[in-house]
Amino acid sequence: MSHVLILGGDGYLGWPTAMYFSARGYKVTVADNYFRRNACTEVDTGMLYPIPTLIERAKIWHELTGLEIKVVIGDLSNPEVMRQFFDGRVQYQWAINFNFTGLPETVIHYAEQPSAPYSLLDYKHADFTVMNNLRVTNNLLWAVRDFSRDTHIIKLGTMGEYGTPNIDIEEGWLEVEHKGRRDKFLFPRQASSLYHTSKIMDTDLMWFGVRIWDLRVTDLMQGPVYGVSTEESLMDARLKTIFNYDEIFGTIINRFVVQAVIGYPLTVYGGGGQTRGYINIRDTIQCVHAAEKCPPQKGEMKIFNQIMETFSVNQLAELTKKVGDQLGYDVRIKSISNLRKESESHYYNPQYHGLKKLGVVPNLLTEESLGSLFQMVDKYSANIRREVIYRGVSW
Ligand SMILES: NC(=O)c1ccc[n+]([C@@H]2O[C@H](COP(=O)([O-])OP(=O)(O)OC[C@H]3O[C@@H](n4cnc5c(N)ncnc54)[C@H](O)[C@@H]3O)[C@@H](O)[C@H]2O)c1
């Protein structure tokens, strides 16, 4: 049984990933410091429904399946907390068998502050974002370097690292011809938030570790994720992953559905021509699994663009309105002034063939899949707080 260590295992993507690998026979350890939950309290955002603690979820998972997900609660920006997973000193907060599981064959690194608006709230949040994200990545690289160089690191990057260049976005790399000579470089990156900039710096750190210490890394350049249900989470309502609909931590499709359900006009920033690549949460997990099954060689960094289709904000708003209206909601769309510094009309042509070549079969955004998200949100509509939907964080 292969051992997968999931950093950020309490998060939106981390918990469903943990259940997915556990259900498929992997030994799974999760680590988290509850930053995301605490930050939601700190900035007073709204989660659609309460979720059990990570330890409670691991217990529920065990009761339902007999399977073990070992839990460590700790801050991975502290190098000693990170190194315990590799030097055998690990202190599990919950497990069936408290003995050291052994070195992980794969580490899935989700443990970061993942919000652009949070990173730009003020200088303190900017400081936290940069320090937290870079430290966790650096600590992971050093732990793998010192104890387990064969471990495959799967790191979640973001399509936002590339920005919106006026040329096609390749999968990670660009061949450059300059004064008659050729070489291959990381595709140019130019993010438009501090959070996204921290992800660029992560990529640079990992590329350093690959070149200098022959580490094995896969960097998954993911677009905004939507949805909540996975095969495993449908087993029991208590296994659902977190769902934010606020401006700070909510992602656009999830947010639009919540807005539609309570009759809040869909918040289109500016002209609405901003185009990005999107992915269903089920496909995030499929992609991570595909990457896990196909590790890089020593000294190789694989990069995939982890999106399944592209939409402009206007297209998403129109689709949400169409589906919402069919279901009997009165959905309105409102253009509000864009407080972010970003192009509202631009060229966007990212390449994203690599993960499909590895066998990922996309779950595309259809009227039907959006309709089932409406149904899920509607069940919890009494919990929705209108005042946290828009608060005008500016860049
Ligand atoms: N959700 C998306 O739409 C999306 C899109 C592109 C990329 N990503 C990337 O995917 C990863 C996971 O995103 P998510 O949406 O699940 O975010 P999330 O906030 O729900 O999950 C991240 C988890 O990491 C934990 N964490 C953060 N810092 C930590 C630390 N120092 N020590 C221990 N735990 C820590 C948080 O508490 C949280 O549970 C992030 O790296 C994010 O940048 C997400």
Ligand as a Chemical Component Dictionary entry (heavy atoms), coordinates in Angstrom:
data_LIG
# 
_chem_comp.id                   LIG 
_chem_comp.type                 NON-POLYMER 
_chem_comp.pdbx_formal_charge   0 
_chem_comp.three_letter_code    LIG 
# 
loop_
_chem_comp_atom.comp_id 
_chem_comp_atom.atom_id 
_chem_comp_atom.alt_atom_id 
_chem_comp_atom.type_symbol 
_chem_comp_atom.charge 
_chem_comp_atom.model_Cartn_x 
_chem_comp_atom.model_Cartn_y 
_chem_comp_atom.model_Cartn_z 
_chem_comp_atom.pdbx_ordinal 
LIG N1  N1  N 0  -9.904  26.030 -4.609 1  
LIG C1  C1  C 0  -9.504  26.551 -5.759 2  
LIG O1  O1  O 0  -10.312 27.049 -6.554 3  
LIG C2  C2  C 0  -8.040  26.545 -6.115 4  
LIG C3  C3  C 0  -7.663  26.947 -7.394 5  
LIG C4  C4  C 0  -6.321  26.939 -7.743 6  
LIG C5  C5  C 0  -5.366  26.521 -6.828 7  
LIG N2  N2  N 1  -5.759  26.145 -5.576 8  
LIG C6  C6  C 0  -4.720  25.712 -4.636 9  
LIG O2  O2  O 0  -5.077  24.461 -4.107 10 
LIG C7  C7  C 0  -4.648  24.359 -2.745 11 
LIG C8  C8  C 0  -5.820  23.970 -1.879 12 
LIG O3  O3  O 0  -6.846  24.944 -2.034 13 
LIG P1  P1  P 0  -8.192  24.864 -1.201 14 
LIG O4  O4  O 0  -9.214  25.560 -1.981 15 
LIG O5  O5  O -1 -8.424  23.469 -0.744 16 
LIG O6  O6  O 0  -7.801  25.794 0.033  17 
LIG P2  P2  P 0  -8.152  25.568 1.579  18 
LIG O7  O7  O 0  -7.837  26.825 2.280  19 
LIG O8  O8  O 0  -9.522  25.047 1.735  20 
LIG O9  O9  O 0  -7.125  24.414 1.976  21 
LIG C9  C9  C 0  -5.813  24.672 2.380  22 
LIG C10 C10 C 0  -5.644  24.013 3.740  23 
LIG O10 O10 O 0  -4.292  24.223 4.151  24 
LIG C11 C11 C 0  -4.292  24.545 5.512  25 
LIG N3  N3  N 0  -3.081  25.309 5.801  26 
LIG C12 C12 C 0  -2.716  26.538 5.336  27 
LIG N4  N4  N 0  -1.540  26.901 5.865  28 
LIG C13 C13 C 0  -1.148  25.901 6.688  29 
LIG C14 C14 C 0  -0.040  25.701 7.541  30 
LIG N5  N5  N 0  0.897   26.634 7.686  31 
LIG N6  N6  N 0  0.043   24.546 8.243  32 
LIG C15 C15 C 0  -0.926  23.598 8.135  33 
LIG N7  N7  N 0  -2.003  23.736 7.351  34 
LIG C16 C16 C 0  -2.120  24.876 6.638  35 
LIG C17 C17 C 0  -5.565  25.341 5.742  36 
LIG O11 O11 O 0  -5.996  25.327 7.069  37 
LIG C18 C18 C 0  -6.545  24.653 4.794  38 
LIG O12 O12 O 0  -7.299  23.652 5.459  39 
LIG C19 C19 C 0  -4.044  25.715 -2.382 40 
LIG O13 O13 O 0  -2.656  25.630 -2.496 41 
LIG C20 C20 C 0  -4.593  26.633 -3.437 42 
LIG O14 O14 O 0  -3.707  27.682 -3.692 43 
LIG C21 C21 C 0  -7.076  26.147 -5.205 44 
# 
loop_
_chem_comp_bond.comp_id 
_chem_comp_bond.atom_id_1 
_chem_comp_bond.atom_id_2 
_chem_comp_bond.value_order 
_chem_comp_bond.pdbx_ordinal 
LIG N1  C1  SING 1  
LIG C1  O1  DOUB 2  
LIG C1  C2  SING 3  
LIG C2  C3  SING 4  
LIG C2  C21 DOUB 5  
LIG C3  C4  DOUB 6  
LIG C4  C5  SING 7  
LIG C5  N2  DOUB 8  
LIG N2  C6  SING 9  
LIG N2  C21 SING 10 
LIG C6  O2  SING 11 
LIG C6  C20 SING 12 
LIG O2  C7  SING 13 
LIG C7  C8  SING 14 
LIG C7  C19 SING 15 
LIG C8  O3  SING 16 
LIG O3  P1  SING 17 
LIG P1  O4  DOUB 18 
LIG P1  O5  SING 19 
LIG P1  O6  SING 20 
LIG O6  P2  SING 21 
LIG P2  O7  DOUB 22 
LIG P2  O8  SING 23 
LIG P2  O9  SING 24 
LIG O9  C9  SING 25 
LIG C9  C10 SING 26 
LIG C10 O10 SING 27 
LIG C10 C18 SING 28 
LIG O10 C11 SING 29 
LIG C11 N3  SING 30 
LIG C11 C17 SING 31 
LIG N3  C12 SING 32 
LIG N3  C16 SING 33 
LIG C12 N4  DOUB 34 
LIG N4  C13 SING 35 
LIG C13 C14 SING 36 
LIG C13 C16 DOUB 37 
LIG C14 N5  SING 38 
LIG C14 N6  DOUB 39 
LIG N6  C15 SING 40 
LIG C15 N7  DOUB 41 
LIG N7  C16 SING 42 
LIG C17 O11 SING 43 
LIG C17 C18 SING 44 
LIG C18 O12 SING 45 
LIG C19 O13 SING 46 
LIG C19 C20 SING 47 
LIG C20 O14 SING 48 
# 
